[in-house]
Amino acid sequence: MDIYDAIYNRRITRDFQDKIVPDGILERIINAGLQAPTHDHLRNWEFVILKDKQDKEQALQFIKQGVKPQLEILKQTLVNGTPQQKMYADAMPKQYSMLYNASHIILPFFKSNSGVLHPSSVSSLNPISSIWCVIENIFLAATAEGLACSMRIPVGNEGLSVAQIVGAPDDYLLPCYIGLGYPADDKVVVEQVEYSAKQKMHFGKW
Ligand SMILES: Cc1cc2nc3c(=O)[nH]c(=O)nc-3n(C[C@H](O)[C@H](O)[C@H](O)COP(=O)(O)O)c2cc1C
C-alpha cells in the first residue's frame, strides 16, 4: 500500500472480527514501529504482546469500572452530539471490548526518566515523544496490512498497575494500550472534523 493510502485510511477502530493476526504480520508491524525516530538513538522500547484471553483479562481488569453509569447519556450523544461527542459516545462503552476483542493487545513500553512526568521543558518529554512516533508507525503498518488498531490511554494508576502485572521493569512506562486486529465488517466509523493544509499553513508569519 502506498504510504499516502495508509495515512488516509488509518482510523482508530473499536470493532473487530474474531480472527487471529498471523505472527509474521505482527512481527512486520512491530518492526515498522522500531523504525521510528528516537531522541537518544537507543530505541529503549519493549512490547508486551497479549493474545490469550486470560492474559488479556488480567491486563484489562482496571478498565472495567467507570464506564457503565454514563452509558445512557452517551447513547443520546451518539444520535444528537457534535463529532467529538459522538466519538466519546462510541468509544467510552467500548474501552474494554475494543482491546479484549482485538486479536492482540500490544503494550508498547518506553524507558522513562525523572523528567517525563515532571517536565521542565518540551525536551524533557523526548522519551514519550519518541514512543508516539513508534505508535504511529504501528498504526500505519497495521493499516497497510489491512488491519486496524484501537487505542486507550491509561488513566490514574492504571498504567502502573498494568506494567506491574505484565512484569515490566519500574523505569518503563506504558503510554497506551493498542488493540490490533481485523476490523469488523459493521465497524462504527466515527465522523471526523476535516481540515485542509490550506487552512492550517502560515507562510512567513502566523
Ligand atoms: C493522545 C491520544 C489519546 C487517545 N485516547 C483514546 C482513548 O483513551 N480511548 C479511545 O478509545 N481512543 C483514544 N484516542 C483515539 C481518538 O479518539 C481518535 O484518534 C480520534 O477520535 C480521531 O479518530 P481517528 O484516529 O479515527 O482519525 C486517542 C488518540 C490520541 C492521539
The ligand as an SDF file (V2000), in Angstrom:
LIG
                    3D

 31 33  0  0  0  0  0  0  0  0999 V2000
   -3.2410   11.0590   22.5330 C   0  0  0  0  0  0  0  0  0  0  0  0
   -4.4820   10.2930   22.1560 C   0  0  0  0  0  0  0  0  0  0  0  0
   -5.2770    9.7380   23.1550 C   0  0  0  0  0  0  0  0  0  0  0  0
   -6.3940    8.9600   22.8260 C   0  0  0  0  0  0  0  0  0  0  0  0
   -7.0860    8.3220   23.8140 N   0  0  0  0  0  0  0  0  0  0  0  0
   -8.0530    7.4420   23.4810 C   0  0  0  0  0  0  0  0  0  0  0  0
   -8.6600    6.6360   24.4830 C   0  0  0  0  0  0  0  0  0  0  0  0
   -8.2730    6.6580   25.6780 O   0  0  0  0  0  0  0  0  0  0  0  0
   -9.6500    5.8020   24.1100 N   0  0  0  0  0  0  0  0  0  0  0  0
  -10.0770    5.7140   22.8040 C   0  0  0  0  0  0  0  0  0  0  0  0
  -10.9930    4.9240   22.5380 O   0  0  0  0  0  0  0  0  0  0  0  0
   -9.4990    6.4420   21.8270 N   0  0  0  0  0  0  0  0  0  0  0  0
   -8.4950    7.2990   22.1210 C   0  0  0  0  0  0  0  0  0  0  0  0
   -7.8640    8.0200   21.1390 N   0  0  0  0  0  0  0  0  0  0  0  0
   -8.2990    7.8860   19.7400 C   0  0  0  0  0  0  0  0  0  0  0  0
   -9.0620    9.1210   19.2800 C   0  0  0  0  0  0  0  0  0  0  0  0
  -10.3680    9.0850   19.7970 O   0  0  0  0  0  0  0  0  0  0  0  0
   -9.1050    9.1400   17.7460 C   0  0  0  0  0  0  0  0  0  0  0  0
   -7.7850    9.1530   17.2570 O   0  0  0  0  0  0  0  0  0  0  0  0
   -9.8570   10.3670   17.2380 C   0  0  0  0  0  0  0  0  0  0  0  0
  -11.2260   10.2380   17.5190 O   0  0  0  0  0  0  0  0  0  0  0  0
   -9.6780   10.5970   15.7440 C   0  0  0  0  0  0  0  0  0  0  0  0
  -10.1270    9.4700   15.0470 O   0  0  0  0  0  0  0  0  0  0  0  0
   -9.1730    8.6760   14.0340 P   0  0  0  0  0  0  0  0  0  0  0  0
   -7.9590    8.2330   14.7980 O   0  0  0  0  0  0  0  0  0  0  0  0
  -10.0100    7.5220   13.5680 O   0  0  0  0  0  0  0  0  0  0  0  0
   -8.8100    9.6100   12.9290 O   0  0  0  0  0  0  0  0  0  0  0  0
   -6.7650    8.8090   21.4550 C   0  0  0  0  0  0  0  0  0  0  0  0
   -5.9670    9.4070   20.4600 C   0  0  0  0  0  0  0  0  0  0  0  0
   -4.8290   10.1240   20.8070 C   0  0  0  0  0  0  0  0  0  0  0  0
   -3.9570   10.6820   19.7080 C   0  0  0  0  0  0  0  0  0  0  0  0
  1  2  1  0
  2  3  1  0
  2 30  2  0
  3  4  2  0
  4  5  1  0
  4 28  1  0
  5  6  2  0
  6  7  1  0
  6 13  1  0
  7  8  2  0
  7  9  1  0
  9 10  1  0
 10 11  2  0
 10 12  1  0
 12 13  2  0
 13 14  1  0
 14 15  1  0
 14 28  1  0
 15 16  1  0
 16 17  1  0
 16 18  1  0
 18 19  1  0
 18 20  1  0
 20 21  1  0
 20 22  1  0
 22 23  1  0
 23 24  1  0
 24 25  2  0
 24 26  1  0
 24 27  1  0
 28 29  2  0
 29 30  1  0
 30 31  1  0
M  END
$$$$
